[in-house]
Amino acid sequence: MEYKEVEKQVYEATDIQKILGIGRSMTYIFLEKVYQDNGPFKVIKIGKLYRVPRKAFDKWLNES
């Protein structure tokens, strides 16, 4: 069976941190606020983990 490399559909907190160039603590504060406010892009919270759909985040980032 051959495995294909699958492109990630979501960003992790560390990805958001690198993209925005902010610190770890600020990243989690930011993601929690976006999660609670339901916008400007979707944040999925699984326990203490945050996942951000790539398309929605990229659209928000490029329109800002």
C-alpha positions in Angstrom: 0.0 0.0 0.0 1.4 3.4 -1.0 0.9 6.4 1.3 0.6 9.8 -0.1 1.6 13.0 1.7 -1.5 14.7 2.8 -1.6 18.5 3.0 -2.7 19.6 6.5 -6.1 21.2 6.4 -5.6 22.9 9.8 -3.0 25.0 11.5 -1.8 24.2 15.0 -1.0 26.9 17.5 2.7 26.7 16.7 1.9 27.4 13.0 -0.2 30.5 13.9 2.7 31.6 16.2 5.2 31.4 13.4 2.9 33.0 10.8 2.0 36.0 13.0 5.5 36.3 14.5 4.1 36.4 18.1 5.1 34.6 21.3 3.7 31.4 22.6 1.6 32.9 25.4 0.2 35.6 23.1 -0.7 33.0 20.6 -2.8 31.1 23.1 -4.5 34.3 24.4 -5.3 35.3 20.8 -6.7 31.9 19.9 -8.8 31.7 23.0 -10.3 35.1 22.3 -11.1 34.3 18.7 -12.6 31.0 19.9 -14.8 32.8 22.5 -15.8 35.6 20.1 -16.6 33.2 17.2 -14.5 35.1 14.7 -13.0 36.6 12.6 -12.1 33.0 11.6 -13.0 29.6 13.0 -11.0 28.1 15.9 -11.7 24.5 16.9 -10.8 23.7 20.5 -10.2 20.0 21.4 -9.5 19.9 25.1 -6.5 22.3 25.4 -5.6 22.0 21.8 -6.4 24.6 19.2 -6.9 23.9 15.5 -7.6 26.6 12.9 -8.9 25.7 9.4 -6.3 26.9 6.9 -8.6 28.4 4.3 -10.5 30.5 6.8 -7.3 31.8 8.5 -5.5 32.5 5.2 -8.5 34.4 3.9 -8.6 36.5 7.1 -4.9 37.1 7.0 -4.9 38.1 3.3 -7.9 40.5 3.7 -6.4 42.2 6.8 
